[in-house]
Amino acid sequence: MTRFEALVEVTLRPGIADPQGATIEKALAALGFDRISNVRAGKAFRLHVEAANEDEARKRVADLCQRFLTNPVIEDAAISLEPAAPADR
Amino acid sequence: MTRFEALVEVTLRPGIADPQGATIEKALAALGFDRISNVRAGKAFRLHVEAANEDEARKRVADLCQRFLTNPVIEDAAISLEPAAPADR
């Protein structure tokens, strides 16, 4: 068993309205931050998963995203994995 | 001017209680996802920034995080930058 650290970035799917991102973008312009565009707000989860190898870890996290962490109708999940640092175990 | 795509991952600082992450972790165990631990919930922002070079882009996004996207007392921001895909321009 190896312990992996997963980062799950949950974003709204293309075409789904993102009022939070739009509000941030408008506010940034009003606050003097110009040349900023395409602001999209999402969620980030970090978790440790124990699995025999990276493929199994990715499969388990993808299953978990599909069933629990995201609403697959409106959200996509991007998963990145790396071996957990020994200090985090 | 180059257009960069920035990913800002906002996480609670170490030692700050994360009730959302703790609730997810407990629920996962109850739902049959075992061997998952250290669940932390955070936010992810994606945005496009125009700047002369990557250093300037990073500096502008860091300033924006510090002043607007995070609460620096309890949150950390990790910034990653890459050139924006031409199709996104």
N, CA and C atoms of all chains as a GROMACS GRO file, in nm:
protein
  534
    1MET      N    1   0.084  -0.121   0.000
    1MET     CA    2   0.000   0.000   0.000
    1MET      C    3   0.087   0.126   0.000
    2THR      N    4   0.058   0.212  -0.091
    2THR     CA    5   0.128   0.341  -0.094
    2THR      C    6   0.025   0.449  -0.064
    3ARG      N    7   0.070   0.553  -0.002
    3ARG     CA    8  -0.020   0.662   0.029
    3ARG      C    9   0.004   0.776  -0.071
    4PHE      N   10  -0.100   0.816  -0.139
    4PHE     CA   11  -0.090   0.924  -0.237
    4PHE      C   12  -0.165   1.047  -0.186
    5GLU      N   13  -0.115   1.163  -0.224
    5GLU     CA   14  -0.190   1.286  -0.198
    5GLU      C   15  -0.259   1.328  -0.326
    6ALA      N   16  -0.390   1.342  -0.320
    6ALA     CA   17  -0.467   1.380  -0.439
    6ALA      C   18  -0.514   1.524  -0.426
    7LEU      N   19  -0.504   1.597  -0.536
    7LEU     CA   20  -0.566   1.730  -0.546
    7LEU      C   21  -0.680   1.717  -0.645
    8VAL      N   22  -0.801   1.747  -0.600
    8VAL     CA   23  -0.918   1.743  -0.688
    8VAL      C   24  -0.963   1.886  -0.711
    9GLU      N   25  -0.955   1.930  -0.836
    9GLU     CA   26  -1.003   2.065  -0.869
    9GLU      C   27  -1.140   2.051  -0.934
   10VAL      N   28  -1.241   2.107  -0.871
   10VAL     CA   29  -1.377   2.097  -0.922
   10VAL      C   30  -1.412   2.230  -0.988
   11THR      N   31  -1.446   2.224  -1.117
   11THR     CA   32  -1.479   2.346  -1.191
   11THR      C   33  -1.617   2.331  -1.253
   12LEU      N   34  -1.683   2.442  -1.274
   12LEU     CA   35  -1.809   2.438  -1.347
   12LEU      C   36  -1.779   2.403  -1.492
   13ARG      N   37  -1.866   2.321  -1.552
   13ARG     CA   38  -1.844   2.280  -1.690
   13ARG      C   39  -1.857   2.400  -1.784
   14PRO      N   40  -1.790   2.393  -1.900
   14PRO     CA   41  -1.800   2.504  -1.995
   14PRO      C   42  -1.947   2.528  -2.030
   15GLY      N   43  -1.985   2.655  -2.034
   15GLY     CA   44  -2.123   2.688  -2.069
   15GLY      C   45  -2.214   2.705  -1.949
   16ILE      N   46  -2.170   2.656  -1.832
   16ILE     CA   47  -2.250   2.674  -1.711
   16ILE      C   48  -2.218   2.813  -1.652
   17ALA      N   49  -2.321   2.890  -1.624
   17ALA     CA   50  -2.300   3.024  -1.572
   17ALA      C   51  -2.226   3.020  -1.439
   18ASP      N   52  -2.134   3.115  -1.420
   18ASP     CA   53  -2.053   3.119  -1.299
   18ASP      C   54  -2.068   3.258  -1.236
   19PRO      N   55  -2.177   3.282  -1.162
   19PRO     CA   56  -2.200   3.415  -1.108
   19PRO      C   57  -2.092   3.460  -1.010
   20GLN      N   58  -2.035   3.364  -0.936
   20GLN     CA   59  -1.929   3.402  -0.840
   20GLN      C   60  -1.805   3.455  -0.915
   21GLY      N   61  -1.768   3.383  -1.019
   21GLY     CA   62  -1.653   3.428  -1.100
   21GLY      C   63  -1.680   3.561  -1.167
   22ALA      N   64  -1.803   3.578  -1.218
   22ALA     CA   65  -1.838   3.703  -1.286
   22ALA      C   66  -1.834   3.820  -1.189
   23THR      N   67  -1.880   3.797  -1.067
   23THR     CA   68  -1.880   3.903  -0.966
   23THR      C   69  -1.737   3.942  -0.929
   24ILE      N   70  -1.651   3.840  -0.912
   24ILE     CA   71  -1.511   3.869  -0.880
   24ILE      C   72  -1.448   3.950  -0.993
   25GLU      N   73  -1.476   3.910  -1.117
   25GLU     CA   74  -1.414   3.979  -1.231
   25GLU      C   75  -1.456   4.125  -1.235
   26LYS      N   76  -1.585   4.152  -1.210
   26LYS     CA   77  -1.632   4.291  -1.210
   26LYS      C   78  -1.569   4.369  -1.095
   27ALA      N   79  -1.560   4.305  -0.977
   27ALA     CA   80  -1.505   4.373  -0.860
   27ALA      C   81  -1.358   4.405  -0.882
   28LEU      N   82  -1.283   4.312  -0.942
   28LEU     CA   83  -1.140   4.334  -0.965
   28LEU      C   84  -1.119   4.458  -1.050
   29ALA      N   85  -1.199   4.473  -1.156
   29ALA     CA   86  -1.184   4.591  -1.242
   29ALA      C   87  -1.210   4.717  -1.162
   30ALA      N   88  -1.314   4.714  -1.076
   30ALA     CA   89  -1.348   4.832  -0.996
   30ALA      C   90  -1.238   4.863  -0.894
   31LEU      N   91  -1.164   4.760  -0.850
   31LEU     CA   92  -1.058   4.778  -0.750
   31LEU      C   93  -0.924   4.813  -0.813
   32GLY      N   94  -0.920   4.825  -0.944
   32GLY     CA   95  -0.797   4.868  -1.008
   32GLY      C   96  -0.711   4.755  -1.063
   33PHE      N   97  -0.759   4.630  -1.053
   33PHE     CA   98  -0.685   4.520  -1.115
   33PHE      C   99  -0.734   4.506  -1.258
   34ASP      N  100  -0.662   4.563  -1.354
   34ASP     CA  101  -0.707   4.550  -1.492
   34ASP      C  102  -0.632   4.435  -1.560
   35ARG      N  103  -0.664   4.412  -1.683
   35ARG     CA  104  -0.605   4.304  -1.763
   35ARG      C  105  -0.620   4.166  -1.695
   36ILE      N  106  -0.734   4.146  -1.629
   36ILE     CA  107  -0.769   4.016  -1.571
   36ILE      C  108  -0.901   3.974  -1.635
   37SER      N  109  -0.910   3.852  -1.681
   37SER     CA  110  -1.034   3.809  -1.748
   37SER      C  111  -1.057   3.661  -1.723
   38ASN      N  112  -1.170   3.611  -1.773
   38ASN     CA  113  -1.203   3.468  -1.765
   38ASN      C  114  -1.193   3.414  -1.622
   39VAL      N  115  -1.242   3.488  -1.526
   39VAL     CA  116  -1.235   3.441  -1.387
   39VAL      C  117  -1.341   3.334  -1.365
   40ARG      N  118  -1.297   3.220  -1.315
   40ARG     CA  119  -1.390   3.109  -1.284
   40ARG      C  120  -1.363   3.064  -1.141
   41ALA      N  121  -1.468   3.047  -1.064
   41ALA     CA  122  -1.453   3.003  -0.926
   41ALA      C  123  -1.487   2.856  -0.915
   42GLY      N  124  -1.411   2.784  -0.838
   42GLY     CA  125  -1.438   2.641  -0.818
   42GLY      C  126  -1.394   2.598  -0.680
   43LYS      N  127  -1.387   2.468  -0.662
   43LYS     CA  128  -1.348   2.413  -0.532
   43LYS      C  129  -1.222   2.330  -0.547
   44ALA      N  130  -1.148   2.320  -0.440
   44ALA     CA  131  -1.028   2.236  -0.440
   44ALA      C  132  -1.032   2.147  -0.316
   45PHE      N  133  -1.018   2.018  -0.335
   45PHE     CA  134  -1.010   1.926  -0.223
   45PHE      C  135  -0.872   1.860  -0.226
   46ARG      N  136  -0.812   1.845  -0.109
   46ARG     CA  137  -0.690   1.765  -0.098
   46ARG      C  138  -0.721   1.649  -0.004
   47LEU      N  139  -0.674   1.531  -0.041
   47LEU     CA  140  -0.697   1.416   0.047
   47LEU      C  141  -0.587   1.313   0.025
   48HIS      N  142  -0.572   1.229   0.124
   48HIS     CA  143  -0.476   1.119   0.114
   48HIS      C  144  -0.553   0.991   0.086
   49VAL      N  145  -0.501   0.912  -0.005
   49VAL     CA  146  -0.567   0.786  -0.039
   49VAL      C  147  -0.461   0.675  -0.039
   50GLU      N  148  -0.495   0.564   0.022
   50GLU     CA  149  -0.403   0.450   0.022
   50GLU      C  150  -0.445   0.353  -0.087
   51ALA      N  151  -0.350   0.312  -0.170
   51ALA     CA  152  -0.382   0.219  -0.279
   51ALA      C  153  -0.255   0.145  -0.317
   52ALA      N  154  -0.273   0.035  -0.391
   52ALA     CA  155  -0.159  -0.047  -0.430
   52ALA      C  156  -0.069   0.027  -0.529
   53ASN      N  157  -0.130   0.107  -0.617
   53ASN     CA  158  -0.051   0.181  -0.715
   53ASN      C  159  -0.128   0.305  -0.759
   54GLU      N  160  -0.063   0.384  -0.844
   54GLU     CA  161  -0.122   0.514  -0.881
   54GLU      C  162  -0.251   0.495  -0.960
   55ASP      N  163  -0.256   0.393  -1.047
   55ASP     CA  164  -0.378   0.368  -1.124
   55ASP      C  165  -0.497   0.341  -1.034
   56GLU      N  166  -0.475   0.255  -0.933
   56GLU     CA  167  -0.586   0.224  -0.843
   56GLU      C  168  -0.627   0.348  -0.764
   57ALA      N  169  -0.527   0.426  -0.720
   57ALA     CA  170  -0.557   0.548  -0.643
   57ALA      C  171  -0.641   0.643  -0.728
   58ARG      N  172  -0.603   0.658  -0.856
   58ARG     CA  173  -0.676   0.750  -0.944
   58ARG      C  174  -0.819   0.702  -0.966
   59LYS      N  175  -0.833   0.572  -0.982
   59LYS     CA  176  -0.966   0.515  -1.003
   59LYS      C  177  -1.055   0.538  -0.882
   60ARG      N  178  -0.999   0.518  -0.763
   60ARG     CA  179  -1.081   0.538  -0.642
   60ARG      C  180  -1.120   0.684  -0.626
   61VAL      N  181  -1.025   0.774  -0.651
   61VAL     CA  182  -1.058   0.917  -0.635
   61VAL      C  183  -1.160   0.960  -0.741
   62ALA      N  184  -1.146   0.908  -0.864
   62ALA     CA  185  -1.241   0.944  -0.970
   62ALA      C  186  -1.382   0.897  -0.933
   63ASP      N  187  -1.392   0.778  -0.876
   63ASP     CA  188  -1.521   0.723  -0.834
   63ASP      C  189  -1.583   0.811  -0.725
   64LEU      N  190  -1.499   0.848  -0.631
   64LEU     CA  191  -1.541   0.933  -0.520
   64LEU      C  192  -1.590   1.070  -0.571
   65CYS      N  193  -1.518   1.127  -0.670
   65CYS     CA  194  -1.559   1.255  -0.729
   65CYS      C  195  -1.695   1.242  -0.794
   66GLN      N  196  -1.709   1.137  -0.873
   66GLN     CA  197  -1.831   1.116  -0.951
   66GLN      C  198  -1.952   1.100  -0.858
   67ARG      N  199  -1.931   1.026  -0.748
   67ARG     CA  200  -2.045   0.992  -0.663
   67ARG      C  201  -2.068   1.090  -0.550
   68PHE      N  202  -1.966   1.169  -0.518
   68PHE     CA  203  -1.979   1.242  -0.392
   68PHE      C  204  -1.931   1.387  -0.397
   69LEU      N  205  -1.815   1.411  -0.455
   69LEU     CA  206  -1.758   1.547  -0.444
   69LEU      C  207  -1.809   1.643  -0.549
   70THR      N  208  -1.860   1.591  -0.661
   70THR     CA  209  -1.907   1.683  -0.765
   70THR      C  210  -2.051   1.653  -0.802
   71ASN      N  211  -2.113   1.749  -0.866
   71ASN     CA  212  -2.239   1.728  -0.934
   71ASN      C  213  -2.205   1.712  -1.082
   72PRO      N  214  -2.202   1.588  -1.132
   72PRO     CA  215  -2.149   1.566  -1.268
   72PRO      C  216  -2.232   1.632  -1.378
   73VAL      N  217  -2.353   1.676  -1.345
   73VAL     CA  218  -2.434   1.746  -1.446
   73VAL      C  219  -2.373   1.882  -1.479
   74ILE      N  220  -2.320   1.950  -1.377
   74ILE     CA  221  -2.270   2.086  -1.401
   74ILE      C  222  -2.122   2.104  -1.370
   75GLU      N  223  -2.057   2.001  -1.313
   75GLU     CA  224  -1.919   2.019  -1.270
   75GLU      C  225  -1.826   1.913  -1.328
   76ASP      N  226  -1.703   1.955  -1.354
   76ASP     CA  227  -1.596   1.862  -1.392
   76ASP      C  228  -1.496   1.853  -1.278
   77ALA      N  229  -1.426   1.740  -1.270
   77ALA     CA  230  -1.321   1.726  -1.169
   77ALA      C  231  -1.190   1.693  -1.239
   78ALA      N  232  -1.083   1.763  -1.201
   78ALA     CA  233  -0.949   1.730  -1.249
   78ALA      C  234  -0.870   1.676  -1.131
   79ILE      N  235  -0.812   1.558  -1.148
   79ILE     CA  236  -0.744   1.491  -1.037
   79ILE      C  237  -0.594   1.491  -1.064
   80SER      N  238  -0.516   1.536  -0.968
   80SER     CA  239  -0.372   1.513  -0.980
   80SER      C  240  -0.324   1.440  -0.855
   81LEU      N  241  -0.231   1.349  -0.876
   81LEU     CA  242  -0.184   1.261  -0.769
   81LEU      C  243  -0.034   1.272  -0.756
   82GLU      N  244   0.013   1.265  -0.632
   82GLU     CA  245   0.157   1.249  -0.611
   82GLU      C  246   0.175   1.169  -0.483
   83PRO      N  247   0.287   1.101  -0.469
   83PRO     CA  248   0.309   1.027  -0.345
   83PRO      C  249   0.307   1.124  -0.227
   84ALA      N  250   0.239   1.086  -0.118
   84ALA     CA  251   0.231   1.174  -0.002
   84ALA      C  252   0.369   1.189   0.061
   85ALA      N  253   0.400   1.308   0.107
   85ALA     CA  254   0.528   1.331   0.174
   85ALA      C  255   0.532   1.249   0.303
   86PRO      N  256   0.647   1.187   0.335
   86PRO     CA  257   0.654   1.102   0.454
   86PRO      C  258   0.611   1.176   0.580
   87ALA      N  259   0.637   1.306   0.587
   87ALA     CA  260   0.602   1.383   0.707
   87ALA      C  261   0.451   1.392   0.727
   88ASP      N  262   0.374   1.372   0.619
   88ASP     CA  263   0.228   1.384   0.628
   88ASP      C  264   0.161   1.254   0.670
   89ARG      N  265   0.240   1.145   0.685
   89ARG     CA  266   0.173   1.015   0.704
   89ARG      C  267   0.116   0.999   0.843
   90MET      N  268   0.280   4.193  -2.451
   90MET     CA  269   0.191   4.137  -2.348
   90MET      C  270   0.161   3.990  -2.380
   91THR      N  271   0.178   3.908  -2.282
   91THR     CA  272   0.142   3.768  -2.297
   91THR      C  273   0.025   3.741  -2.204
   92ARG      N  274  -0.061   3.649  -2.246
   92ARG     CA  275  -0.174   3.614  -2.162
   92ARG      C  276  -0.145   3.481  -2.093
   93PHE      N  277  -0.151   3.482  -1.961
   93PHE     CA  278  -0.126   3.362  -1.882
   93PHE      C  279  -0.256   3.314  -1.819
   94GLU      N  280  -0.265   3.182  -1.803
   94GLU     CA  281  -0.375   3.128  -1.725
   94GLU      C  282  -0.323   3.093  -1.587
   95ALA      N  283  -0.386   3.149  -1.484
   95ALA     CA  284  -0.343   3.123  -1.347
   95ALA      C  285  -0.443   3.032  -1.278
   96LEU      N  286  -0.390   2.937  -1.202
   96LEU     CA  287  -0.472   2.857  -1.111
   96LEU      C  288  -0.432   2.897  -0.970
   97VAL      N  289  -0.529   2.945  -0.893
   97VAL     CA  290  -0.504   2.983  -0.754
   97VAL      C  291  -0.575   2.883  -0.666
   98GLU      N  292  -0.497   2.808  -0.588
   98GLU     CA  293  -0.557   2.712  -0.494
   98GLU      C  294  -0.551   2.774  -0.355
   99VAL      N  295  -0.668   2.798  -0.297
   99VAL     CA  296  -0.676   2.861  -0.165
   99VAL      C  297  -0.704   2.751  -0.063
  100THR      N  298  -0.614   2.736   0.033
  100THR     CA  299  -0.630   2.632   0.135
  100THR      C  300  -0.627   2.696   0.272
  101LEU      N  301  -0.694   2.632   0.367
  101LEU     CA  302  -0.683   2.679   0.505
  101LEU      C  303  -0.541   2.653   0.554
  102ARG      N  304  -0.487   2.745   0.633
  102ARG     CA  305  -0.350   2.729   0.683
  102ARG      C  306  -0.344   2.612   0.780
  103PRO      N  307  -0.225   2.550   0.790
  103PRO     CA  308  -0.211   2.437   0.883
  103PRO      C  309  -0.251   2.481   1.023
  104GLY      N  310  -0.328   2.398   1.091
  104GLY     CA  311  -0.369   2.429   1.227
  104GLY      C  312  -0.506   2.495   1.235
  105ILE      N  313  -0.556   2.545   1.122
  105ILE     CA  314  -0.689   2.605   1.120
  105ILE      C  315  -0.791   2.492   1.102
  106ALA      N  316  -0.893   2.490   1.187
  106ALA     CA  317  -0.993   2.383   1.180
  106ALA      C  318  -1.066   2.387   1.045
  107ASP      N  319  -1.092   2.269   0.990
  107ASP     CA  320  -1.157   2.258   0.859
  107ASP      C  321  -1.280   2.170   0.875
  108PRO      N  322  -1.391   2.226   0.926
  108PRO     CA  323  -1.510   2.143   0.951
  108PRO      C  324  -1.566   2.081   0.824
  109GLN      N  325  -1.554   2.150   0.710
  109GLN     CA  326  -1.607   2.094   0.585
  109GLN      C  327  -1.529   1.968   0.546
  110GLY      N  328  -1.396   1.977   0.554
  110GLY     CA  329  -1.313   1.860   0.523
  110GLY      C  330  -1.340   1.746   0.620
  111ALA      N  331  -1.354   1.778   0.749
  111ALA     CA  332  -1.377   1.674   0.850
  111ALA      C  333  -1.510   1.604   0.824
  112THR      N  334  -1.612   1.682   0.786
  112THR     CA  335  -1.743   1.624   0.758
  112THR      C  336  -1.737   1.531   0.637
  113ILE      N  337  -1.668   1.575   0.532
  113ILE     CA  338  -1.652   1.490   0.413
  113ILE      C  339  -1.582   1.360   0.451
  114GLU      N  340  -1.475   1.371   0.531
  114GLU     CA  341  -1.397   1.253   0.568
  114GLU      C  342  -1.485   1.152   0.644
  115LYS      N  343  -1.566   1.202   0.738
  115LYS     CA  344  -1.654   1.113   0.812
  115LYS      C  345  -1.758   1.050   0.721
  116ALA      N  346  -1.814   1.131   0.630
  116ALA     CA  347  -1.918   1.081   0.541
  116ALA      C  348  -1.861   0.975   0.447
  117LEU      N  349  -1.739   0.996   0.397
  117LEU     CA  350  -1.678   0.900   0.306
  117LEU      C  351  -1.667   0.763   0.371
  118ALA      N  352  -1.622   0.762   0.497
  118ALA     CA  353  -1.609   0.634   0.568
  118ALA      C  354  -1.746   0.566   0.578
  119ALA      N  355  -1.849   0.644   0.610
  119ALA     CA  356  -1.984   0.588   0.624
  119ALA      C  357  -2.037   0.537   0.489
  120LEU      N  358  -1.991   0.596   0.379
  120LEU     CA  359  -2.038   0.556   0.246
  120LEU      C  360  -1.957   0.441   0.187
  121GLY      N  361  -1.858   0.393   0.261
  121GLY     CA  362  -1.782   0.278   0.215
  121GLY      C  363  -1.650   0.312   0.147
  122PHE      N  364  -1.613   0.441   0.143
  122PHE     CA  365  -1.480   0.476   0.090
  122PHE      C  366  -1.381   0.472   0.205
  123ASP      N  367  -1.309   0.362   0.219
  123ASP     CA  368  -1.213   0.357   0.329
  123ASP      C  369  -1.074   0.394   0.278
  124ARG      N  370  -0.979   0.396   0.365
  124ARG     CA  371  -0.840   0.432   0.335
  124ARG      C  372  -0.828   0.571   0.269
  125ILE      N  373  -0.914   0.661   0.312
  125ILE     CA  374  -0.907   0.801   0.270
  125ILE      C  375  -0.888   0.884   0.396
  126SER      N  376  -0.793   0.975   0.394
  126SER     CA  377  -0.768   1.053   0.516
  126SER      C  378  -0.721   1.193   0.478
  127ASN      N  379  -0.700   1.276   0.579
  127ASN     CA  380  -0.647   1.412   0.560
  127ASN      C  381  -0.726   1.491   0.457
  128VAL      N  382  -0.859   1.482   0.461
  128VAL     CA  383  -0.939   1.557   0.364
  128VAL      C  384  -0.942   1.705   0.403
  129ARG      N  385  -0.906   1.790   0.310
  129ARG     CA  386  -0.910   1.934   0.334
  129ARG      C  387  -0.987   1.999   0.219
  130ALA      N  388  -1.078   2.088   0.253
  130ALA     CA  389  -1.158   2.155   0.152
  130ALA      C  390  -1.105   2.297   0.130
  131GLY      N  391  -1.100   2.339   0.007
  131GLY     CA  392  -1.054   2.474  -0.023
  131GLY      C  393  -1.122   2.528  -0.147
  132LYS      N  394  -1.066   2.635  -0.200
  132LYS     CA  395  -1.125   2.697  -0.319
  132LYS      C  396  -1.024   2.699  -0.431
  133ALA      N  397  -1.073   2.699  -0.552
  133ALA     CA  398  -0.986   2.706  -0.670
  133ALA      C  399  -1.039   2.816  -0.761
  134PHE      N  400  -0.953   2.908  -0.798
  134PHE     CA  401  -0.990   3.011  -0.895
  134PHE      C  402  -0.902   2.995  -1.017
  135ARG      N  403  -0.963   3.010  -1.134
  135ARG     CA  404  -0.885   3.018  -1.258
  135ARG      C  405  -0.911   3.153  -1.320
  136LEU      N  406  -0.806   3.215  -1.369
  136LEU     CA  407  -0.824   3.345  -1.433
  136LEU      C  408  -0.714   3.366  -1.535
  137HIS      N  409  -0.741   3.457  -1.628
  137HIS     CA  410  -0.642   3.495  -1.727
  137HIS      C  411  -0.586   3.631  -1.689
  138VAL      N  412  -0.455   3.643  -1.699
  138VAL     CA  413  -0.391   3.771  -1.665
  138VAL      C  414  -0.294   3.806  -1.777
  139GLU      N  415  -0.298   3.932  -1.818
  139GLU     CA  416  -0.205   3.978  -1.920
  139GLU      C  417  -0.089   4.048  -1.853
  140ALA      N  418   0.032   4.010  -1.891
  140ALA     CA  419   0.150   4.072  -1.831
  140ALA      C  420   0.266   4.058  -1.929
  141ALA      N  421   0.372   4.137  -1.903
  141ALA     CA  422   0.486   4.136  -1.993
  141ALA      C  423   0.560   4.002  -1.986
  142ASN      N  424   0.564   3.942  -1.867
  142ASN     CA  425   0.634   3.815  -1.852
  142ASN      C  426   0.576   3.740  -1.732
  143GLU      N  427   0.626   3.617  -1.713
  143GLU     CA  428   0.568   3.532  -1.609
  143GLU      C  429   0.590   3.590  -1.469
  144ASP      N  430   0.707   3.651  -1.446
  144ASP     CA  431   0.733   3.710  -1.314
  144ASP      C  432   0.631   3.818  -1.280
  145GLU      N  433   0.603   3.904  -1.378
  145GLU     CA  434   0.507   4.013  -1.353
  145GLU      C  435   0.368   3.954  -1.330
  146ALA      N  436   0.332   3.853  -1.410
  146ALA     CA  437   0.200   3.790  -1.395
  146ALA      C  438   0.186   3.731  -1.256
  147ARG      N  439   0.291   3.662  -1.210
  147ARG     CA  440   0.285   3.599  -1.078
  147ARG      C  441   0.271   3.704  -0.968
  148LYS      N  442   0.345   3.815  -0.984
  148LYS     CA  443   0.341   3.922  -0.886
  148LYS      C  444   0.200   3.981  -0.879
  149ARG      N  445   0.138   4.003  -0.994
  149ARG     CA  446   0.004   4.063  -0.994
  149ARG      C  447  -0.097   3.968  -0.932
  150VAL      N  448  -0.087   3.838  -0.965
  150VAL     CA  449  -0.184   3.742  -0.910
  150VAL      C  450  -0.162   3.727  -0.759
  151ALA      N  451  -0.036   3.729  -0.713
  151ALA     CA  452  -0.008   3.718  -0.570
  151ALA      C  453  -0.067   3.838  -0.496
  152ASP      N  454  -0.055   3.956  -0.554
  152ASP     CA  455  -0.108   4.079  -0.493
  152ASP      C  456  -0.261   4.069  -0.482
  153LEU      N  457  -0.321   4.022  -0.589
  153LEU     CA  458  -0.466   4.004  -0.595
  153LEU      C  459  -0.514   3.902  -0.490
  154CYS      N  460  -0.439   3.794  -0.474
  154CYS     CA  461  -0.473   3.693  -0.373
  154CYS      C  462  -0.468   3.753  -0.234
  155GLN      N  463  -0.358   3.823  -0.208
  155GLN     CA  464  -0.334   3.880  -0.076
  155GLN      C  465  -0.444   3.980  -0.039
  156ARG      N  466  -0.486   4.061  -0.137
  156ARG     CA  467  -0.579   4.170  -0.107
  156ARG      C  468  -0.724   4.132  -0.125
  157PHE      N  469  -0.750   4.025  -0.200
  157PHE     CA  470  -0.889   4.009  -0.241
  157PHE      C  471  -0.940   3.864  -0.235
  158LEU      N  472  -0.862   3.769  -0.285
  158LEU     CA  473  -0.916   3.633  -0.297
  158LEU      C  474  -0.903   3.550  -0.171
  159THR      N  475  -0.810   3.589  -0.082
  159THR     CA  476  -0.791   3.508   0.039
  159THR      C  477  -0.802   3.595   0.164
  160ASN      N  478  -0.824   3.529   0.274
  160ASN     CA  479  -0.809   3.591   0.405
  160ASN      C  480  -0.674   3.546   0.457
  161PRO      N  481  -0.571   3.631   0.449
  161PRO     CA  482  -0.434   3.584   0.478
  161PRO      C  483  -0.415   3.541   0.624
  162VAL      N  484  -0.508   3.574   0.712
  162VAL     CA  485  -0.496   3.530   0.851
  162VAL      C  486  -0.516   3.379   0.862
  163ILE      N  487  -0.608   3.326   0.781
  163ILE     CA  488  -0.639   3.183   0.795
  163ILE      C  489  -0.615   3.102   0.667
  164GLU      N  490  -0.583   3.170   0.556
  164GLU     CA  491  -0.573   3.097   0.429
  164GLU      C  492  -0.438   3.120   0.360
  165ASP      N  493  -0.392   3.019   0.290
  165ASP     CA  494  -0.276   3.029   0.204
  165ASP      C  495  -0.321   3.018   0.059
  166ALA      N  496  -0.244   3.078  -0.031
  166ALA     CA  497  -0.274   3.064  -0.174
  166ALA      C  498  -0.154   3.007  -0.245
  167ALA      N  499  -0.177   2.906  -0.331
  167ALA     CA  500  -0.072   2.852  -0.417
  167ALA      C  501  -0.108   2.889  -0.560
  168ILE      N  502  -0.012   2.952  -0.628
  168ILE     CA  503  -0.038   3.003  -0.762
  168ILE      C  504   0.040   2.921  -0.863
  169SER      N  505  -0.028   2.871  -0.966
  169SER     CA  506   0.049   2.814  -1.078
  169SER      C  507   0.006   2.884  -1.206
  170LEU      N  508   0.104   2.907  -1.292
  170LEU     CA  509   0.082   2.984  -1.414
  170LEU      C  510   0.124   2.904  -1.535
  171GLU      N  511   0.051   2.920  -1.642
  171GLU     CA  512   0.096   2.866  -1.770
  171GLU      C  513   0.045   2.959  -1.880
  172PRO      N  514   0.110   2.961  -1.995
  172PRO     CA  515   0.059   3.045  -2.103
  172PRO      C  516  -0.082   3.000  -2.138
  173ALA      N  517  -0.173   3.096  -2.159
  173ALA     CA  518  -0.310   3.062  -2.193
  173ALA      C  519  -0.315   2.999  -2.332
  174ALA      N  520  -0.401   2.898  -2.347
  174ALA     CA  521  -0.416   2.834  -2.479
  174ALA      C  522  -0.472   2.936  -2.577
  175PRO      N  523  -0.423   2.937  -2.701
  175PRO     CA  524  -0.471   3.036  -2.798
  175PRO      C  525  -0.623   3.033  -2.816
  176ALA      N  526  -0.685   2.914  -2.804
  176ALA     CA  527  -0.829   2.904  -2.822
  176ALA      C  528  -0.906   2.978  -2.714
  177ASP      N  529  -0.841   3.001  -2.598
  177ASP     CA  530  -0.910   3.068  -2.487
  177ASP      C  531  -0.904   3.220  -2.497
  178ARG      N  532  -0.827   3.274  -2.592
  178ARG     CA  533  -0.802   3.419  -2.592
  178ARG      C  534  -0.924   3.499  -2.633
   0.00000   0.00000   0.00000
